[in-house]
Amino acid sequence: MSYVWQTHLRDEVSFDPVYHQNPRTEIASFINDPPGVVLDIGCGGGATGKLIKEKFPGTRVIGIESNPYAGSTRGSIWMTFSARASKTSISPSM
């Protein structure tokens, strides 16, 4: 048996909006006070970061996503780094 996330982590996997744009409301519910910065590792398409920014508009969200297809869909709401952990350099996209 494989988990859903295991089928969406490879570089060659295309964008799946059901998975990559699904906000993790349970994670956002743990944040009660406005955070200054949120680092979202495995941000997908940025839905959870967007949810946090809607809840706390002054928050800066930085996302890291290894799937280039998912990372490119986050829009202009925040900064995303699309890179594999094994690489030594990453280039920010804004």
Residue pairs with C-beta under 8 A, 6 or more apart in sequence:
4 19
5 19
7 13
8 16
8 19
8 20
8 67
8 70
9 66
9 67
10 67
11 66
11 67
11 68
11 84
13 67
13 69
14 69
15 45
15 67
15 69
15 70
15 72
15 73
17 45
19 44
20 44
20 45
20 47
20 67
20 69
20 70
20 73
21 44
21 45
21 46
21 47
21 73
22 44
22 47
23 47
23 48
23 50
23 51
24 47
24 48
24 51
25 51
27 48
28 48
28 51
28 52
28 55
31 38
31 52
31 55
31 56
34 56
34 58
34 59
35 52
35 56
35 59
36 58
36 59
36 60
37 59
37 60
37 61
37 62
38 49
38 52
38 59
38 60
38 61
38 62
39 62
39 63
39 64
40 46
40 48
40 49
40 61
40 62
40 63
40 64
41 63
41 64
42 64
42 65
42 66
43 49
43 63
43 64
43 65
43 70
43 71
43 74
43 80
44 65
44 67
44 70
45 70
45 71
45 73
45 74
46 61
46 63
46 73
46 74
46 75
46 77
46 78
46 80
49 61
49 63
49 74
49 77
49 78
50 61
50 74
50 75
50 77
50 78
52 59
52 61
53 59
53 61
53 77
53 78
60 78
60 79
61 77
61 78
61 79
62 78
62 79
62 80
62 81
63 71
63 74
63 78
63 79
63 80
63 81
64 80
64 81
64 83
65 71
65 74
65 80
65 81
65 82
66 82
66 83
66 84
66 85
67 82
68 82
71 80
71 81
71 82
71 93
72 82
72 93
74 80
76 94
79 92
79 93
79 94
80 92
80 93
81 90
81 91
81 92
81 93
82 90
82 93
83 89
83 90
83 91
